[in-house]
Amino acid sequence: MTQVPAMTLDTLMAALRAAAEPTRLRLLALCAQTELTVTELTQILGQSQPRVSRHLKLLCEAGLLERVPEGTWAFYRVGDRLSGAPLVHALSTLLPAGDATLARDGERLAAVRRSRAETAEQYFRDNAAQWSAIRSLHVDEAQVEAAVARLVAEAPAESLLDIGTGTGRLLEVLAPQTKHGLGIDLSRDMLSIARANLERAGIRHCQVRQADMYALPVDNAAADVAVIHQVLHFADEPQKVIHEAARVVKPGGQIVIVDFAPHDLEDLRARHAHRRLGFSDTEVRAWCQSAGLAADPVLALPGQPLTVHIWRARKPAAVTAAVPSPSAKSAAA
């Protein structure tokens, strides 16, 4: 969601020179399909990590790949907003389908993807009980997703930010309504599941990255829509999450907040690490107001024993000062 300059003739020539090397072209072909770590790329190419890292550095400097740190890892990918992304995709279509080296790379990439999916599935199996236990306490999640999708659809959503994306489920639901989606989460395990889910669904225009919800890796006024789905009850300072979301949303954009109404299920604190037992409409509305947002009436979806609340808060559109017409200037004179 960061704005990047368009390519000039000089940057295009530099990008072509960077791509015109066999190993780097193979790296571009792989990263055009999915985001990969240095370790994964080393396994696929059968080359040393220092060698692969040098090639990746050159490709990043040429604007053909972007490096996204995630803890001690770093993912390399062809970001939609990279100036060189169109060139990478064009080169990918020109690669010879029958090339033995590229075919072997494809087979090894498939093995990496299978390993990712198996790891994600195992983590979900190990933790499925707690997710199912919480879901059973409130309204069907499909109703919540449908309500969020309706709200998002009411305004342009070319760029969408899912704060606390978890398994990436909302990115899957909202993918048809946006041109570029980004999900952020601190949990690497959750992000592994999200990547596997997005890849399985064939969703290429939505990505995830590890980041803190209090310090979003997004420019000011860069997103049309931000979604905070079942995240605030884990936050030490939920009002700061809303303020940070307001920072990155464009004037005229919206924030959709989903969380529980106030309840007394203390067990959720002990067993599921909930910091807050729901939020009142008055409380959330005050936080939105302090962040410069105007909140719509809350939408309540009653469940047993938990009720889900959905707030939609809008950021006021920028006001452009009127320029006096020449005739008005003459009359004033």
C-alpha positions as CSV (number, residue, x, y, z in Angstrom):
1,M,0.0,0.0,0.0
2,T,3.0,2.2,-0.4
3,Q,3.1,4.4,-3.5
4,V,6.0,3.8,-5.8
5,P,7.2,5.8,-8.8
6,A,6.6,4.6,-12.3
7,M,9.5,3.2,-14.3
8,T,11.6,5.6,-16.3
9,L,13.7,4.5,-19.3
10,D,16.8,4.3,-17.1
11,T,15.1,2.2,-14.4
12,L,13.6,-0.1,-17.1
13,M,17.0,-0.7,-18.6
14,A,18.5,-1.4,-15.2
15,A,15.7,-3.9,-14.5
16,L,16.2,-5.6,-17.8
17,R,20.0,-5.9,-17.1
18,A,19.2,-7.4,-13.6
19,A,16.8,-10.0,-15.0
20,A,19.2,-11.0,-17.9
21,E,21.0,-13.7,-15.9
22,P,19.9,-17.4,-15.7
23,T,19.7,-17.7,-11.9
24,R,18.0,-14.3,-11.4
25,L,15.5,-15.2,-14.2
26,R,14.7,-18.4,-12.4
27,L,14.2,-16.5,-9.1
28,L,11.8,-14.1,-10.8
29,A,9.9,-17.1,-12.3
30,L,9.5,-18.6,-8.8
31,C,8.6,-15.5,-6.9
32,A,6.1,-14.5,-9.5
33,Q,4.1,-17.6,-8.4
34,T,4.4,-17.2,-4.6
35,E,6.4,-15.5,-1.9
36,L,9.4,-17.5,-0.8
37,T,12.2,-17.4,1.8
38,V,15.9,-17.6,1.0
39,T,16.0,-21.1,2.5
40,E,13.2,-22.2,0.3
41,L,14.8,-20.6,-2.8
42,T,18.1,-22.2,-1.9
43,Q,16.4,-25.7,-1.7
44,I,14.7,-25.2,-5.1
45,L,17.7,-23.8,-7.0
46,G,20.3,-26.1,-5.4
47,Q,22.7,-23.2,-4.9
48,S,24.4,-21.8,-1.8
49,Q,22.5,-19.3,0.4
50,P,25.1,-16.5,-0.1
51,R,24.9,-16.8,-3.8
52,V,21.1,-16.8,-3.8
53,S,21.1,-13.8,-1.4
54,R,23.3,-11.8,-3.7
55,H,21.0,-12.4,-6.7
56,L,18.0,-11.5,-4.6
57,K,19.7,-8.2,-3.4
58,L,20.2,-7.2,-7.1
59,L,16.7,-8.0,-8.0
60,C,15.3,-6.0,-5.1
61,E,17.6,-3.0,-6.0
62,A,16.2,-3.1,-9.5
63,G,12.6,-2.9,-8.3
64,L,11.7,-6.4,-9.5
65,L,11.3,-8.1,-6.1
66,E,10.5,-6.8,-2.6
67,R,12.0,-8.2,0.6
68,V,9.5,-8.5,3.5
69,P,11.2,-9.2,6.9
70,E,9.2,-11.5,9.3
71,G,11.1,-12.1,12.6
72,T,14.3,-13.9,11.7
73,W,12.9,-14.8,8.3
74,A,12.4,-12.7,5.1
75,F,10.0,-13.4,2.3
76,Y,10.7,-12.3,-1.3
77,R,7.8,-11.6,-3.7
78,V,6.7,-9.6,-6.7
79,G,4.6,-7.0,-5.0
80,D,1.7,-5.6,-7.0
81,R,2.9,-2.1,-6.3
82,L,6.5,-2.6,-7.3
83,S,7.4,-0.5,-10.4
84,G,9.0,-3.6,-12.0
85,A,6.0,-6.0,-11.3
86,P,4.6,-5.7,-14.9
87,L,8.0,-6.5,-16.3
88,V,8.3,-9.6,-14.1
89,H,4.9,-10.9,-15.1
90,A,5.6,-10.2,-18.8
91,L,8.9,-12.1,-18.6
92,S,7.1,-15.0,-16.9
93,T,4.8,-15.5,-19.9
94,L,7.8,-15.7,-22.2
95,L,9.6,-18.5,-20.4
96,P,9.9,-21.7,-22.4
97,A,7.4,-24.3,-21.1
98,G,9.5,-27.3,-22.0
99,D,12.8,-26.1,-20.4
100,A,14.2,-28.9,-18.2
101,T,15.7,-26.5,-15.6
102,L,12.4,-24.6,-15.1
103,A,10.5,-27.8,-15.0
104,R,12.7,-29.1,-12.2
105,D,12.3,-25.7,-10.3
106,G,8.5,-26.1,-10.7
107,E,8.6,-29.6,-9.2
108,R,10.7,-28.4,-6.2
109,L,8.4,-25.4,-5.7
110,A,5.4,-27.8,-5.6
111,A,7.2,-29.8,-2.8
112,V,7.8,-26.6,-0.9
113,R,4.1,-25.7,-1.2
114,R,3.0,-29.2,0.0
115,S,5.3,-28.9,3.0
116,R,3.8,-25.5,3.8
117,A,0.3,-26.8,3.6
118,E,1.0,-29.9,5.7
119,T,2.6,-27.6,8.4
120,A,-0.4,-25.3,8.4
121,E,-2.9,-28.2,8.6
122,Q,-1.1,-29.7,11.5
123,Y,-1.1,-26.4,13.4
124,F,-4.7,-26.0,12.8
125,R,-5.5,-29.5,13.9
126,D,-3.6,-28.9,17.1
127,N,-5.5,-25.7,17.8
128,A,-8.9,-26.4,16.2
129,A,-10.5,-27.2,19.5
130,Q,-10.2,-23.6,20.9
131,W,-11.4,-22.1,17.6
132,S,-14.5,-24.3,17.6
133,A,-15.2,-23.7,21.3
134,I,-15.3,-19.9,20.7
135,R,-17.3,-20.2,17.5
136,S,-20.0,-22.2,19.3
137,L,-20.6,-19.3,21.7
138,H,-21.9,-16.8,19.1
139,V,-23.8,-16.3,15.9
140,D,-22.7,-18.3,12.8
141,E,-19.5,-16.8,11.4
142,A,-21.0,-16.9,7.9
143,Q,-23.5,-14.2,9.0
144,V,-20.7,-12.1,10.3
145,E,-18.7,-12.4,7.1
146,A,-21.8,-11.6,5.0
147,A,-22.5,-8.5,7.0
148,V,-18.8,-7.3,6.8
149,A,-18.8,-8.0,3.0
150,R,-22.0,-5.9,2.6
151,L,-20.5,-2.9,4.4
152,V,-17.2,-3.1,2.5
153,A,-19.1,-3.3,-0.8
154,E,-20.8,0.0,-0.2
155,A,-17.7,2.1,-0.9
156,P,-14.6,1.7,-3.2
157,A,-12.2,-0.8,-1.8
158,E,-9.3,-0.9,-4.2
159,S,-6.9,-1.3,-1.3
160,L,-7.9,-3.3,1.8
161,L,-6.1,-3.9,5.1
162,D,-7.1,-6.8,7.4
163,I,-5.6,-6.0,10.8
164,G,-5.0,-9.2,12.8
165,T,-5.7,-11.4,9.8
166,G,-5.2,-14.7,11.6
167,T,-5.9,-17.5,9.1
168,G,-6.6,-15.0,6.4
169,R,-10.3,-15.9,6.3
170,L,-11.5,-12.4,5.7
171,L,-9.0,-11.8,2.9
172,E,-10.6,-14.8,1.2
173,V,-14.1,-13.5,1.8
174,L,-13.3,-9.9,0.6
175,A,-10.9,-10.8,-2.2
176,P,-13.5,-10.3,-4.9
177,Q,-14.1,-6.8,-3.7
178,T,-10.6,-5.4,-3.8
179,K,-7.7,-5.0,-6.1
180,H,-5.0,-5.3,-3.4
181,G,-5.4,-6.8,0.0
182,L,-2.9,-7.0,2.8
183,G,-3.3,-8.9,6.0
184,I,-1.1,-8.4,9.0
185,D,-0.6,-10.5,12.1
186,L,2.1,-11.0,14.7
187,S,1.7,-14.8,14.8
188,R,4.0,-16.6,12.4
189,D,2.0,-19.8,12.8
190,M,-1.2,-18.0,11.9
191,L,0.5,-16.4,8.9
192,S,1.6,-19.8,7.7
193,I,-2.0,-20.9,7.7
194,A,-3.1,-17.7,6.0
195,R,-0.5,-18.1,3.2
196,A,-1.6,-21.7,2.6
197,N,-5.3,-20.8,2.6
198,L,-4.7,-17.9,0.1
199,E,-2.6,-20.1,-2.1
200,R,-5.1,-22.9,-2.1
201,A,-7.9,-20.5,-3.0
202,G,-5.8,-19.1,-5.9
203,I,-5.9,-15.5,-4.5
204,R,-2.8,-13.8,-5.8
205,H,-3.7,-10.1,-5.2
206,C,-3.9,-10.5,-1.4
207,Q,-0.8,-11.0,0.7
208,V,0.1,-11.3,4.4
209,R,3.0,-10.1,6.5
210,Q,4.1,-10.1,10.1
211,A,3.6,-6.8,11.7
212,D,2.3,-5.1,14.9
213,M,-1.2,-3.7,14.9
214,Y,0.0,-0.7,16.9
215,A,2.6,0.2,14.1
216,L,1.1,-0.8,10.8
217,P,3.6,-1.1,7.9
218,V,1.4,1.1,5.7
219,D,1.7,4.7,4.6
220,N,-0.7,7.4,5.9
221,A,-4.0,7.5,4.0
222,A,-3.1,4.5,1.9
223,A,-6.0,2.1,2.4
224,D,-9.6,2.5,1.3
225,V,-10.8,0.0,3.9
226,A,-9.4,-1.4,7.1
227,V,-11.0,-4.3,8.9
228,I,-10.4,-5.2,12.6
229,H,-12.2,-8.5,13.0
230,Q,-12.2,-10.1,16.5
231,V,-8.9,-8.5,17.4
232,L,-9.7,-5.7,19.9
233,H,-10.5,-8.1,22.8
234,F,-6.8,-9.3,22.7
235,A,-5.4,-5.8,22.7
236,D,-3.9,-4.1,25.8
237,E,-4.9,-0.7,24.3
238,P,-7.7,-1.2,21.9
239,Q,-8.2,2.5,21.3
240,K,-4.7,2.8,20.0
241,V,-5.5,0.0,17.4
242,I,-8.4,2.2,16.1
243,H,-6.3,5.3,16.0
244,E,-3.6,3.5,14.0
245,A,-6.2,2.1,11.6
246,A,-7.6,5.7,11.2
247,R,-4.1,6.9,10.3
248,V,-3.7,4.5,7.3
249,V,-7.3,4.9,5.9
250,K,-7.8,7.5,3.2
251,P,-10.1,10.4,3.6
252,G,-13.6,9.1,2.6
253,G,-12.5,5.6,3.6
254,Q,-13.9,3.3,6.2
255,I,-13.0,1.0,9.1
256,V,-15.1,-2.0,9.9
257,I,-14.7,-3.3,13.5
258,V,-16.1,-6.7,14.6
259,D,-16.0,-7.7,18.3
260,F,-18.2,-9.0,21.1
261,A,-20.7,-7.0,23.1
262,P,-20.0,-6.9,26.8
263,H,-20.3,-10.3,28.5
264,D,-19.2,-12.1,31.6
265,L,-17.5,-15.3,30.3
266,E,-14.4,-15.0,32.5
267,D,-13.2,-18.4,31.1
268,L,-12.2,-16.6,27.9
269,R,-9.6,-14.7,29.8
270,A,-8.0,-17.8,31.3
271,R,-8.3,-20.2,28.4
272,H,-8.1,-18.0,25.3
273,A,-6.1,-15.0,26.4
274,H,-8.9,-12.4,26.0
275,R,-7.9,-9.1,27.6
276,R,-11.4,-7.6,27.4
277,L,-14.8,-9.2,27.8
278,G,-16.4,-7.3,25.0
279,F,-17.0,-3.7,24.3
280,S,-20.0,-1.3,24.7
281,D,-21.3,0.7,21.7
282,T,-20.6,3.9,23.7
283,E,-17.0,2.9,24.3
284,V,-16.1,2.0,20.7
285,R,-18.0,5.1,19.4
286,A,-15.9,7.3,21.7
287,W,-12.7,5.8,20.5
288,C,-13.8,6.3,16.9
289,Q,-14.6,9.9,17.6
290,S,-11.3,10.6,19.2
291,A,-9.6,9.2,16.1
292,G,-11.5,11.6,13.9
293,L,-14.0,9.0,12.6
294,A,-17.8,9.1,12.4
295,A,-19.3,5.8,13.5
296,D,-22.6,4.4,12.1
297,P,-25.2,2.8,14.4
298,V,-23.9,-0.5,15.7
299,L,-25.1,-3.7,14.0
300,A,-25.9,-6.4,16.6
301,L,-25.9,-10.1,15.7
302,P,-27.3,-11.8,18.8
303,G,-25.9,-15.2,19.7
304,Q,-25.9,-17.5,22.8
305,P,-24.4,-16.4,25.0
306,L,-22.2,-14.0,23.0
307,T,-23.6,-11.2,20.8
308,V,-21.4,-9.9,18.0
309,H,-21.2,-6.2,17.3
310,I,-20.2,-4.6,14.0
311,W,-19.3,-1.0,13.8
312,R,-18.6,0.9,10.6
313,A,-16.6,4.1,11.1
314,R,-16.0,6.6,8.3
315,K,-13.1,9.0,7.8
316,P,-14.3,12.4,6.6
317,A,-13.5,13.1,3.0
318,A,-10.9,15.8,2.4
319,V,-12.3,19.2,1.9
320,T,-10.9,21.1,-1.1
321,A,-11.0,24.9,-0.9
322,A,-13.0,26.4,-3.7
323,V,-11.0,28.5,-6.2
324,P,-12.8,31.8,-7.1
325,S,-13.7,32.1,-10.8
326,P,-12.2,34.9,-12.8
327,S,-15.5,36.8,-12.8
328,A,-15.7,36.6,-9.0
329,K,-12.2,38.0,-8.7
330,S,-13.1,40.9,-11.0
331,A,-16.2,41.7,-9.0
332,A,-14.3,41.6,-5.8
333,A,-11.8,44.0,-7.3
